[in-house]
Amino acid sequence: MSALGSFVVRALVGIALTFVTLVFEIVLAFAVYMWLAINHEDLFGWMVQQAGGVLRWAAERIEVSYPDFAVQAYGTLLGELGPKAVLLLFLGLLASGIIRLVRWIVYGMIRRAGLGRGDGL
């Protein structure tokens, strides 16, 4: 296989793996969100309250920093986001971080064992 063909195949595999990872991150975030809402209502309620505090804090920062933009920001972005949406965003970020950490650890173990190509798999 030529160098260009090898590059194209590796690029396509990389894109496919990135897409699969993204879908897995979204599904994991939804699953954790639903599990918390169904099985741990008190913890879920507390987390929603904390997310609401973060949302209020962001709104205050926008009002102070950009007073001319505050009405537009609230009407478009902040008005659409509720505390549950912010909580889901945070859970997605947490899921993404955990998945990428596990992937980094596994790849490091493979490289350390001498099984990888040495160029990031």
GUSE-432151 format. One record per residue (C-alpha): residue number from 1; z, y, x. Coordinates in nm, 4 decimals. Each point is the difference from the previous one (the first is absolute). Last residue first. Layout:
N
PT     k          z          y          x
PT   NUM          Z          Y          X
...
END
This chain:
121
PT     k          z          y          x
PT   121     1.7840     0.4055    -0.1533
PT   120     0.1425     0.3117     0.1626
PT   119    -0.1951    -0.0342     0.3218
PT   118     0.1884    -0.2803     0.1734
PT   117    -0.2264    -0.2708    -0.1367
PT   116     0.2940    -0.1712    -0.1618
PT   115     0.1527    -0.3430     0.0722
PT   114     0.1909     0.0926     0.3133
PT   113     0.3424    -0.0597    -0.1531
PT   112     0.0783     0.3693     0.0525
PT   111    -0.3181     0.0921    -0.1856
PT   110     0.0922    -0.2180    -0.2968
PT   109     0.3577     0.1335    -0.0012
PT   108    -0.1269     0.3570     0.0100
PT   107    -0.2422    -0.0712    -0.2858
PT   106     0.2879    -0.1416    -0.2058
PT   105     0.2240     0.2998     0.0749
PT   104    -0.2740     0.2528    -0.0834
PT   103    -0.0832    -0.1810    -0.3249
PT   102     0.3672    -0.0073    -0.0970
PT   101     0.0277     0.3740     0.0708
PT   100    -0.3205     0.0700    -0.1954
PT    99     0.1282    -0.1899    -0.3010
PT    98     0.3394     0.1719     0.0157
PT    97    -0.1514     0.3471     0.0298
PT    96    -0.2425    -0.0580    -0.2854
PT    95     0.2738    -0.1326    -0.2267
PT    94     0.2175     0.3045     0.0794
PT    93    -0.2856     0.2405    -0.0688
PT    92    -0.0790    -0.1782    -0.3243
PT    91     0.3667     0.0133    -0.0990
PT    90    -0.0010     0.3740     0.0725
PT    89    -0.3091     0.0528    -0.2162
PT    88     0.1554    -0.2074    -0.2790
PT    87     0.3144     0.2141     0.0181
PT    86    -0.2142     0.3139    -0.0203
PT    85    -0.1717    -0.1397    -0.3082
PT    84     0.3371    -0.0798    -0.1552
PT    83     0.1262     0.3512     0.0730
PT    82    -0.2928     0.1510    -0.1854
PT    81    -0.3221     0.1211     0.1480
PT    80    -0.2490     0.1678    -0.2313
PT    79     0.1803     0.3334    -0.0151
PT    78     0.0476    -0.0029     0.3756
PT    77    -0.3684    -0.0328     0.0759
PT    76    -0.2161     0.2070    -0.2317
PT    75     0.2136     0.2364    -0.2028
PT    74     0.2838     0.0127     0.2511
PT    73    -0.2345     0.0685     0.2876
PT    72    -0.1910     0.2630    -0.1976
PT    71     0.3198     0.1824    -0.0954
PT    70     0.1381    -0.0230     0.3553
PT    69    -0.3146     0.1263     0.1782
PT    68     0.0912     0.3683    -0.0112
PT    67     0.3601    -0.0789     0.0999
PT    66    -0.1065    -0.2037     0.3044
PT    65     0.3017    -0.0668     0.2224
PT    64     0.2804     0.0553    -0.2505
PT    63    -0.1694    -0.1538    -0.3047
PT    62    -0.1460    -0.2827     0.2098
PT    61     0.3393    -0.0780     0.1522
PT    60     0.1608     0.0037    -0.3455
PT    59    -0.2584    -0.2435    -0.1360
PT    58     0.0528    -0.2337     0.2976
PT    57     0.3782     0.0062    -0.0582
PT    56    -0.0508    -0.0739    -0.3690
PT    55    -0.2180    -0.2995     0.0895
PT    54     0.2537    -0.1243     0.2543
PT    53     0.2749     0.0305    -0.2591
PT    52    -0.2111    -0.1917    -0.2499
PT    51    -0.0411    -0.2745     0.2611
PT    50     0.3792    -0.0178     0.0289
PT    49     0.0342    -0.0318    -0.3776
PT    48    -0.2688    -0.2718    -0.0070
PT    47     0.1900    -0.1869     0.2730
PT    46     0.3221     0.0186    -0.2019
PT    45    -0.1778    -0.1323    -0.3075
PT    44    -0.1537    -0.2863     0.1985
PT    43     0.3392    -0.0880     0.1489
PT    42     0.1544    -0.0092    -0.3475
PT    41    -0.2942    -0.1902    -0.1516
PT    40    -0.0040    -0.2748     0.2620
PT    39    -0.1975    -0.2913    -0.1453
PT    38    -0.2749     0.1571    -0.2093
PT    37    -0.0543     0.3403     0.1591
PT    36     0.0660    -0.1287     0.3524
PT    35    -0.2381    -0.2916    -0.0435
PT    34    -0.2639     0.2294    -0.1511
PT    33     0.0149     0.2414     0.2947
PT    32     0.0089    -0.2850     0.2537
PT    31    -0.3076    -0.1577    -0.1600
PT    30    -0.1836     0.3330    -0.0193
PT    29     0.0668     0.0682     0.3707
PT    28    -0.1074    -0.3535     0.0947
PT    27    -0.3238     0.0290    -0.1980
PT    26    -0.0814     0.3324     0.1660
PT    25     0.0762    -0.1307     0.3501
PT    24    -0.2059    -0.3160    -0.0621
PT    23    -0.2976     0.2099    -0.1135
PT    22     0.0280     0.2125     0.3136
PT    21     0.0268    -0.3059     0.2253
PT    20    -0.3090    -0.1545    -0.1615
PT    19    -0.1924     0.3255     0.0512
PT    18     0.1075     0.0243     0.3637
PT    17    -0.0962    -0.3630     0.0555
PT    16    -0.3457     0.0627    -0.1491
PT    15    -0.0526     0.3103     0.2120
PT    14     0.1028    -0.1854     0.3154
PT    13    -0.2248    -0.2940    -0.0859
PT    12    -0.2898     0.2417    -0.0522
PT    11     0.0690     0.1733     0.3328
PT    10     0.0293    -0.3319     0.1835
PT     9    -0.3324    -0.1164    -0.1474
PT     8    -0.1689     0.3289     0.0877
PT     7     0.1348    -0.0057     0.3568
PT     6    -0.1123    -0.3592     0.0517
PT     5    -0.3471     0.0869    -0.1275
PT     4    -0.0163     0.2998     0.2334
PT     3     0.1107    -0.2094     0.2988
PT     2    -0.2606    -0.2618    -0.0769
PT     1     0.0876    -0.3420    -0.1330
END
